[in-house]
Amino acid sequence: MSHRLPPLTALRAFVTAARYLSFTKAAEELFVTQAAISHQIKALEDFLGLKLFRRRNRSLLLTEEGQEYYLDIKDIFSSLIDATNKLQSKNAKGTLIVTMPPSFAIQWLVPRLSSFNKQYPEIDVRIQSIDRYESKLADDVDVAILYGKGHFSDDNEELLYTEYLLPVCSPQLLLGKHPLKAPEDLSNFTLLHDASRHTWQTYTRQYHVDNINVQQGPIFSHSAMVVQAAVHGQGVALVNNVMAQAEIASGRLVCPFNKLLRGNNAYYLVFHERPPEQGKVHAFSQWIHEQANNEQENLKLHYDSPDVPGNVEAS
C-alpha cells in the first residue's frame, strides 16, 4: 500500500465540492474557477484510481466511494484550521486600533465583539469612530472599516460586505388594519429615510411601484438612527443589511417582504500593508471575514435582489 498522500489542494477542492454537491459553489468559496475545481477533482480521482462524483445532467452526486471518503476526511481541514489558529493566536497580542463609521460600530461590530475577545484574549481592541466619508487610513491606526466604492488612497483593502438595502419595520406595524405584504402596500405607511430620500426613490423605481409618495417621512443623518426609529414603530425603513441584522435576529425588526436593493457601495477592510500570516491584524482580518461571509451567504438564501446594482448611495 502506498504511503503517498494526495495533494492538499485537491483534497480541499474535493471536501468543499462534496459539502455543497456543486463545483460552482466550491469555486466561489475557494476563490478559484470552476474549471480549477474540476481539474483538482480529476487529479484526485486519478491519484486514487476511482470515481468520487457522479455527474447527472445538472446535478452532482457522490459515488459510494466518494461518500465514504468524504465522511472520513471532512473534519481534517477544520482540525488543521483550528490548530493553525491556535498557534497563530500565541503571536496575536497587543493593542489593536480599529476605526469605522459609528453606525457600523454600534449596529454590527459591538454586538459581535465578545466572540473575537473570547478567541483572542491577548488582543486589546480599541474602537474609534470616524466620519463615514473618510477615505484614508490614519498612520496610528492598525485597520479600518471604510464605506464606499473602494480604491481608498494607497492603502491595501479587501471587500468585506457587499451592500444590500432591505425594508424593515417593527412587527407591531404588521398588526394594523393595513396589510404590508408587498412594496405597493407602502402607500399606507410612513417612510423613514437614511441621509436622503434617494434610496426609497430608487427602490420603488427598481420594483416598478408608482403609488408611493417617497417625499414624505423624516430623514436621519446616520443609519443607527433610522434603524432605531423603525424599531420604535415610527415607520418603514430601507436600511443597509449590515445595520439591520442584529435587530432582525432579536425580533425587534422584521422584513415585511423579501425584495432587496443592491447598492453600488460596500464595506472594505483597509490596512497599511497586507497582514502577515500571524499577529493581531491577521487575527482580526480572518475573524471579521468569517463573520461577514457567513452572513452574506444567509442573506442570499433568504431574500431576492436584482443582479444589477440599483445605483444608490446609502449612508
N, C-alpha and C positions, 0 to 999 in steps of 0.2 A: 504494500500500500504506500502511495506517495505521501511524503510529509510536506510537500509544497502547498502553499496557501494561494488561493486566487487573489487577484489584485483587489486592494481595498476599495478603489473607486467603483469597480464592477459590483462588489458586494453591496456597497451603499446604494448604487442605482437599483439593484435588484430589490433590496429591502423597501426602498421608497416606492418603487413601482408596484410591488406586491401589496403594500399597505393601501394604496389608492386604487389598485387594479387599473392603472392608467399611466401610460408613458408620458402623456402630456402634462398631467399634474405633477408627476415626478420631476419632469424637466423644469417646471416652474419653481418647485421647492428648492431644487439644487442649482438653479440659475444656469442651466445649460440648455441646449437644443434637444428637441425630441429625438432627432437623429443620433445625438450623442448617447442618449439613454438606450436606444435600440442597439447601438454599436456595443455598448458595455454589456448589455444582456446577452448578446450573441457571443461575445468573448467569454463570458462566464459559462454559458451553455457549452461552448466548445471545450473549455477547460474541464468541465465536469463530465462531458460526454453524454449529456441528456438534456431534454427539453424542460424548461421551467415554466413556460407560459403556453397557453393555447389561445390562438387568435381566432375569434368568431365574428365575422363581419365588423361591427362597430364595438364589440365588447372584447374584454381581455380577461382570461381566466387562468388560474394557476393549475398546472398539472398536479397529479397526486404527489410526485416527487418534489415539485416546486412548493406545494403547500407544506409538506413535511420539513423541507429545508428552511422555509420562512419561519415556521414556528420555532425551529431550533436556534436560529441566529438573530431573530428580530430584536432581542434585547441587548445584543452585543454593542451596538452603536450608542444606545443610551448609557450603557455602562462606561464606554470609552469617554463620552462627553462628561459624565459625572466625575470620572477620575481626573480628567483634564481640568475641569472647573475647580475641583478640589485642590489640585496642585497649583493652578494659577492664582487661586484666591489667597495663597500664602504670601504672594507678592502684591496683592491688591489691598493696599493700605494707604493711609494718609488722608489729607483733606482734598475733597473733590468739589470744585466750584462749578455749578451749573446755572446757566441763565436761560430764561424763556419768557414768553408773554405771560402776564399774570393769570389770564383766564385758563391757559393750558396748565399752569401750576396748580390752580385751585380745583379745577374740574377733573383733571386727568392724573397728574403725577402724584399729588399729595395722597389721594386715596390708595395708591398702589405702592408708595414708597416703603412701607413696612416690609414688603416682600423683598426688596433689594437690601434693606438693612439687615434682615434676617440672614440672607445669603452671604453678605459681605460685611460682617460686623466691624471689621477693622477700617472701613472706609467712612470718613466723617463727611457726609454730604451737606453742602451748603447751597441753598436755593436762592437765587436772586432774580427778581422780575425785571424785565426790560420793556421798552416800548415795542409794540407789536410790529412796527415797521422797521425796526433796526436790522441792518443788513451786514453787520461785520462783527466778528468775534473779538472781544477786548483782549488785550495782552495778558491780563491777570486772571482770565477765565479758562478753565480746562475744556469745557464742552458747552455748546449752546444748542437749544432747540429753536429754530427760526421758521417763520411762516412766510411763504412767498412762492415765487416761481423757480427758486434755485439760483445757482451761479452767484453765491454770496462772496464778493470780493475775491481774494486769492486763497481763501481758506478751503480746506477739504470738507466735503459734505457727502451725506448718504441720505437717500429718501427714507423717511420714517413712516409717514402716514399720507396716503392719497386722501384728498378731501372729498367728502360727500355731505350734502345738506339734506336733512330729513325733517319732516313736520313732526312736532311733538306738542303734547298738551297734558294737563292734569287729567287723570282718569275721571275726575268729577265732571268735566265738561261733556263726557260721553253719556251722562245720566240725565241731561236736559231734554227738553221737548224736541229739539232739532237734532237730526242724525248727523254724524260726522264719519262717513264711511268712504268718501271719495273726494278728490280735490274740488269738485263742483259744490260740495256742501260747505265750503269755507265762507261762502257769502253770508252765512248766518253768524259768523264768529269774528271777534276782534283779532287782527293780525299783529303779531309782535315782531319788531324789526331789529336786526343786528347791524348797527352802523348806518345803514341806509335802507331805502325801500327797493333797491335794485334787485336783491335776491328773490323776493317774492314775485317781482315782475318777471324775472327770468323763469322762475318755476312755473308760473301759470302759463307763460308762453310755451314752455317746453311740453307741457301736457295739454295744450290747446283748450285752456279754461278761460272763457271770456266774460263770465258773470261775476267776477270778483273785483271789488274796489281795493286795489293794493295801496292806495294813497291814505287809507285810514289806519289807525293804530299807532302806538308810541314807538319811538326809536331809542335804542340803548347804545351806549358807546362801547361796551365790552360784552363778549359772548357770555361770560358768567352772569351778567345782569339779566340778559334776555332769557337764559335758562331758568333763573330763579323766578322771574315773572311768570313763566309758563308753569313752574311747579306750584305757584300760588294761585293758579286758575285764572290769570288775567287775560288769557287768550291762547292762540296757537302760534308757536314759534317755528321758524325754519332755521335750524341750527346745525353747526358742524357736528358730524357724528362723533368726533373725539370728545367734544364738550358734553354731549348728552348721555354718554354710555353709563356713567355711574348712576345717574338719576333714573334711567330706564331699567337698569338692573335692580334697583331698590323698589321699583314700582311707583315712584313718585311722578314719573312721566311715562306716557305711552305714545306709540306711533299709531295714529288713527288709520293710516293707510300706508302701504309699503312702497310708495313712489318716491325715489330719491332723485337728487340732482347732483351730478358730478361737477365739482369745481375745477377751476384752472390752477389753483394754488395747492400747496401741500406743506406738510411739516417736514423739516430736514434736521438731521443731526449734523452739527458743524463743529470741527476741531481744527487746531493749527496744523497738526501732522497726523497721518494715519496712525491710529493707536497700535503699539506693539502687541504681540500676542500674550501679553500679561499686564498686570498693573491695573490701576484704578479706572483709567479711561476705557480700556478694553473691556473691563468687567461691566461698567455702566452701559457701554455701547451694546454688548452682547445681550444684557438683560432687557434693555428697553426695546431692542429689535424683536426679541422673542415675544414680548408683551404685545407690541404693535401688530406683528404678523398674525398672531392668533386671533386678535380682534378683527382685523380686516377680513380674514377668511370667514369668520362668523357673520360679518356684515353681508358679504356676497351671497351667503347661503340663505339669508332671511329676507332680503329686500331686492326690489327691482330698481335698476337705474339705467339710463341711456348710455350707450357705448361712447358717445361723443360728449366732451365737457360742455356744460351749459353756459360758458363764458361768464362766470360770476366772480366777484371779488368780495369774499366774505372776510369778516374780521376774526 
